[in-house]
Amino acid sequence: MQTERAGLGPLLKAWRERLSPADVGLPSGGNRRAVGLRREELAALAGLSVDYVVRLEQGRATNPSEQVVASLARALQLGDLEREHLYVLAHLLPPSPGRVSRHIPAGVQRLVARLGETPIAVFTASWDLVTWSPLWAALLGDPSGLAERDRNLLRMRFSGRMMGNPVRSGRDPKLFESALVSDLRCIAARYPDDPGVRSLIADLLETSEGFAALWRGGAVGEHVSERKTVENPLVGEVELDCDVFTVPGADLRIVAYTVAAGTPEAEKLDFLRVSALAALRS
């Protein structure tokens, strides 16, 4: 009889095989002999090596870390109960409800995948970037080369480092910064025991005078739809509408950039879309 740990590999394989390429925003054409996702596709989505995915499925890797399990749960689009079961099989404690969640519900992941013609990304409540569409990477720069810790919007904003290509706002940037700080204050109250949130606040208070002034001054702001200009190395400046949507019950932020059809900006996005698709197929 298989042990609980030995059952991890077959279950990962079953979950991988139930996903279609379209569910994760990948091209579904060509000669696909494998059912569902290929191992290399799951590895790319989870940020793991193909060899490690193979060893997990074959039961030769038996101690995945919490970060690996969280990445697999997102990539496999697991429901809440499935995600908890994955943690149990890996002999890990499921994430506490008092922590900021990095898990993206399957419906939100399908939304991002099927809106592949839109630069779209999902952030946690504390503004950690957790997933993005290929066109987001083509327009704004690919975040995959950054360490997970550095994909936080507040760290980028108040450190002066860019997450990708330069972006200019159509309104006073101080209003955007006030909104971010106001957001973080609410999140700190909602998740007082989250070590990541506490660390983020402490780091920013120590390293950024601008953040410290807004934090201690009780800055209040809100996110609104606004025009932004992205400086892209392939197509030059692209002016777009930027909107932020919340996900009820999941405490996530969906950020989407759109342009009007038939405009020069739409032509630039079309060019970047073709480039992103070519990169996926290569």
C-alpha positions as CSV (number, residue, x, y, z in Angstrom):
1,M,0.0,0.0,0.0
2,Q,1.3,3.4,-0.9
3,T,2.3,5.7,1.9
4,E,0.8,9.2,2.1
5,R,4.1,10.7,0.9
6,A,4.3,8.1,-1.9
7,G,0.9,9.4,-3.1
8,L,2.3,12.8,-3.8
9,G,3.8,12.0,-7.2
10,P,0.7,10.3,-8.7
11,L,-1.5,13.1,-7.5
12,L,0.7,15.8,-9.1
13,K,0.6,13.8,-12.3
14,A,-3.2,13.5,-12.2
15,W,-3.6,17.3,-11.5
16,R,-1.1,18.1,-14.3
17,E,-3.0,15.9,-16.8
18,R,-6.4,17.5,-16.1
19,L,-5.2,21.0,-17.2
20,S,-5.3,22.0,-20.8
21,P,-2.8,24.4,-22.4
22,A,-5.6,26.9,-22.9
23,D,-6.3,26.9,-19.1
24,V,-2.9,28.4,-18.5
25,G,-2.6,30.6,-21.6
26,L,-0.4,28.3,-23.7
27,P,-0.9,27.5,-27.4
28,S,-2.8,24.3,-27.8
29,G,-2.0,23.4,-31.4
30,G,0.7,21.1,-32.7
31,N,1.3,17.4,-32.1
32,R,0.5,16.9,-28.5
33,R,0.7,13.3,-27.5
34,A,0.7,14.0,-23.7
35,V,-2.6,14.4,-21.9
36,G,-3.0,17.9,-20.3
37,L,0.2,19.9,-19.6
38,R,3.6,18.6,-20.4
39,R,6.1,18.3,-17.5
40,E,8.2,21.1,-19.0
41,E,5.1,23.4,-19.2
42,L,4.3,22.8,-15.5
43,A,7.9,23.4,-14.6
44,A,8.0,26.7,-16.4
45,L,4.7,27.8,-14.8
46,A,5.9,26.9,-11.3
47,G,9.4,28.2,-11.8
48,L,11.0,24.8,-11.2
49,S,13.4,22.6,-13.2
50,V,11.9,19.9,-15.4
51,D,14.2,17.4,-13.7
52,Y,12.7,18.3,-10.3
53,V,9.1,17.9,-11.5
54,V,10.0,14.5,-12.9
55,R,11.6,13.5,-9.6
56,L,8.5,14.7,-7.7
57,E,6.2,12.7,-9.9
58,Q,8.3,9.6,-9.7
59,G,8.6,9.8,-5.9
60,R,12.4,10.4,-5.9
61,A,12.0,13.9,-4.5
62,T,10.1,13.7,-1.3
63,N,10.7,16.9,0.6
64,P,9.4,19.9,-1.4
65,S,9.7,23.2,0.4
66,E,6.8,25.4,1.3
67,Q,7.7,27.8,-1.6
68,V,7.8,24.9,-4.1
69,V,4.4,23.6,-2.9
70,A,2.9,27.0,-3.1
71,S,4.2,27.4,-6.6
72,L,2.8,24.0,-7.7
73,A,-0.6,24.8,-6.1
74,R,-0.8,28.0,-8.2
75,A,0.5,26.4,-11.4
76,L,-1.9,23.4,-11.1
77,Q,-4.8,25.8,-10.3
78,L,-5.8,23.8,-7.2
79,G,-8.9,24.6,-5.2
80,D,-8.7,25.4,-1.4
81,L,-9.2,21.8,-0.3
82,E,-6.8,20.4,-2.9
83,R,-4.2,22.9,-1.9
84,E,-4.4,22.0,1.8
85,H,-4.2,18.3,0.8
86,L,-1.0,19.0,-1.2
87,Y,0.6,20.6,1.9
88,V,-0.4,17.6,4.0
89,L,1.1,15.2,1.4
90,A,4.3,17.2,1.5
91,H,4.2,17.0,5.4
92,L,3.9,20.8,5.6
93,L,1.4,22.9,7.5
94,P,-1.2,24.6,5.2
95,P,-0.9,28.4,5.2
96,S,-2.5,30.1,8.1
97,P,-5.6,32.2,7.4
98,G,-3.9,35.0,9.2
99,R,-1.2,35.4,6.5
100,V,-1.4,37.2,3.2
101,S,-2.3,34.6,0.6
102,R,-0.3,34.1,-2.5
103,H,-2.7,31.5,-3.8
104,I,-4.7,32.4,-7.0
105,P,-8.1,30.7,-7.4
106,A,-8.5,28.6,-10.6
107,G,-11.1,31.0,-11.9
108,V,-8.8,34.0,-11.6
109,Q,-6.0,32.0,-13.3
110,R,-8.3,31.1,-16.2
111,L,-9.3,34.7,-16.5
112,V,-5.6,35.8,-16.8
113,A,-4.9,33.0,-19.3
114,R,-7.8,33.7,-21.5
115,L,-7.2,37.5,-21.5
116,G,-3.8,36.8,-23.1
117,E,-4.4,39.7,-25.5
118,T,-4.3,42.0,-22.5
119,P,-1.3,43.0,-20.4
120,I,-2.7,41.7,-17.1
121,A,-1.1,40.6,-13.8
122,V,-2.2,39.5,-10.3
123,F,-0.8,40.9,-7.1
124,T,-1.3,39.8,-3.5
125,A,-2.9,42.1,-0.9
126,S,0.5,43.4,0.0
127,W,1.4,44.0,-3.7
128,D,3.6,41.1,-4.4
129,L,3.4,40.2,-8.1
130,V,2.5,36.5,-8.4
131,T,1.4,35.9,-12.0
132,W,1.3,37.8,-15.3
133,S,0.3,37.3,-18.9
134,P,3.0,37.0,-21.6
135,L,1.9,40.3,-23.0
136,W,2.5,41.9,-19.6
137,A,6.1,40.7,-19.8
138,A,6.4,41.9,-23.4
139,L,5.1,45.3,-22.6
140,L,6.5,46.0,-19.1
141,G,9.5,43.7,-19.0
142,D,9.7,40.1,-17.8
143,P,9.7,39.9,-14.0
144,S,10.8,36.3,-13.9
145,G,14.4,37.3,-13.6
146,L,13.8,39.0,-10.3
147,A,13.9,37.3,-6.9
148,E,10.4,36.7,-5.6
149,R,11.0,39.2,-2.7
150,D,11.9,41.9,-5.2
151,R,8.7,41.6,-7.2
152,N,6.9,43.8,-4.6
153,L,5.4,47.0,-6.0
154,L,6.1,49.0,-2.8
155,R,9.7,47.9,-2.7
156,M,10.1,49.0,-6.3
157,R,8.3,52.3,-5.9
158,F,10.1,53.5,-2.8
159,S,13.6,52.1,-3.7
160,G,13.7,53.9,-7.1
161,R,14.4,50.5,-8.8
162,M,12.2,49.5,-11.7
163,M,10.4,46.2,-12.0
164,G,10.8,46.4,-15.8
165,N,10.4,49.1,-18.4
166,P,9.9,52.7,-17.2
167,V,6.3,53.7,-16.6
168,R,5.0,57.3,-16.2
169,S,1.7,58.2,-14.7
170,G,-0.8,60.7,-16.0
171,R,-1.4,62.1,-12.6
172,D,0.7,63.3,-9.6
173,P,2.9,60.3,-8.6
174,K,2.5,61.3,-5.0
175,L,-1.2,60.3,-5.2
176,F,-0.2,56.8,-6.3
177,E,2.3,56.5,-3.5
178,S,-0.3,57.7,-1.0
179,A,-2.6,55.0,-2.2
180,L,0.0,52.3,-1.9
181,V,0.9,53.3,1.7
182,S,-2.8,53.6,2.6
183,D,-3.3,50.1,1.2
184,L,-0.4,48.7,3.2
185,R,-1.7,50.2,6.4
186,C,-5.0,48.5,5.9
187,I,-3.3,45.2,5.1
188,A,-1.1,45.5,8.2
189,A,-4.3,45.9,10.3
190,R,-5.9,42.9,8.6
191,Y,-2.9,40.6,8.9
192,P,-1.1,41.7,12.1
193,D,0.7,38.4,12.4
194,D,2.0,38.1,8.8
195,P,5.8,38.2,9.0
196,G,6.1,39.2,5.4
197,V,4.0,42.4,5.9
198,R,5.9,43.3,9.1
199,S,9.2,42.8,7.3
200,L,8.1,44.9,4.3
201,I,7.1,47.8,6.6
202,A,10.3,47.6,8.7
203,D,12.5,47.5,5.5
204,L,10.7,50.5,3.9
205,L,10.8,52.6,7.1
206,E,14.5,52.0,7.3
207,T,15.4,52.5,3.7
208,S,12.9,55.1,2.3
209,E,12.4,58.6,3.7
210,G,9.5,59.1,1.4
211,F,7.7,56.0,2.6
212,A,8.5,56.8,6.2
213,A,7.0,60.3,5.8
214,L,3.8,59.0,4.3
215,W,3.5,56.1,6.8
216,R,4.0,58.3,9.9
217,G,1.9,61.1,8.4
218,G,-1.2,58.8,8.1
219,A,-1.3,59.1,4.3
220,V,-4.7,58.2,2.8
221,G,-5.4,57.5,-0.8
222,E,-7.2,55.2,-3.2
223,H,-6.5,53.5,-6.5
224,V,-8.3,55.0,-9.5
225,S,-8.2,54.3,-13.2
226,E,-5.5,56.4,-14.8
227,R,-3.5,56.8,-18.0
228,K,0.0,55.5,-18.0
229,T,2.8,55.7,-20.5
230,V,5.2,52.7,-20.9
231,E,8.6,53.2,-22.5
232,N,9.1,49.9,-24.4
233,P,12.4,49.2,-26.1
234,L,10.7,47.5,-29.1
235,V,7.8,49.9,-29.9
236,G,8.6,53.1,-28.1
237,E,6.2,54.9,-25.9
238,V,2.8,53.2,-25.4
239,E,0.0,55.2,-23.7
240,L,-2.6,52.9,-22.0
241,D,-5.5,52.9,-19.5
242,C,-4.5,51.2,-16.2
243,D,-7.3,49.7,-14.0
244,V,-7.1,47.8,-10.7
245,F,-9.7,45.2,-9.8
246,T,-10.2,43.3,-6.6
247,V,-11.2,39.7,-6.2
248,P,-13.8,39.2,-3.5
249,G,-12.9,36.5,-1.0
250,A,-9.4,36.1,-2.3
251,D,-7.8,39.5,-1.3
252,L,-6.0,39.8,-4.7
253,R,-5.5,42.7,-7.0
254,I,-5.8,42.3,-10.8
255,V,-4.1,45.0,-12.8
256,A,-4.9,45.4,-16.5
257,Y,-3.7,47.7,-19.2
258,T,-5.9,48.4,-22.2
259,V,-6.1,50.5,-25.3
260,A,-8.8,51.5,-27.7
261,A,-9.1,49.3,-30.8
262,G,-7.9,50.7,-34.1
263,T,-5.4,53.2,-32.6
264,P,-1.6,53.4,-33.0
265,E,-1.3,52.1,-29.4
266,A,-3.3,49.0,-30.4
267,E,-1.0,48.4,-33.3
268,K,2.0,48.5,-30.9
269,L,0.3,46.0,-28.6
270,D,-0.4,43.7,-31.6
271,F,3.3,43.8,-32.5
272,L,4.2,42.9,-28.9
273,R,1.6,40.2,-28.8
274,V,3.1,38.5,-31.8
275,S,6.5,38.7,-30.2
276,A,5.2,37.2,-27.0
277,L,3.5,34.4,-28.8
278,A,6.7,33.6,-30.8
279,A,8.7,33.5,-27.5
280,L,6.2,31.0,-26.1
281,R,6.5,28.7,-29.1
282,S,10.3,28.8,-29.2
